[in-house]
């Protein structure tokens, strides 16, 4: 499983632009764990980024 493909797939899913073919490929993988870990990390990074932007704007 290519880590870059996992990140790209999770980003596409988070943005809602993932193709049906890619979704089918992802669901055919033996374990969802890499996708779940990547999604959690990306969401945490997104929230931290938003917090940083708000902090800079309010200062």
C-alpha angles and dihedrals in degrees: 000000000000112000092211090054090051092052092047091048093049092047091050091049092049090051092044095237102109116132122236091243092055091046090053090049091051093050091051091062116107096236132031091199098098090051093048094048092047092049093051092048093048093048091049090049090049093051092046089049091052091049090051093050092049091048092052093046094049094049 
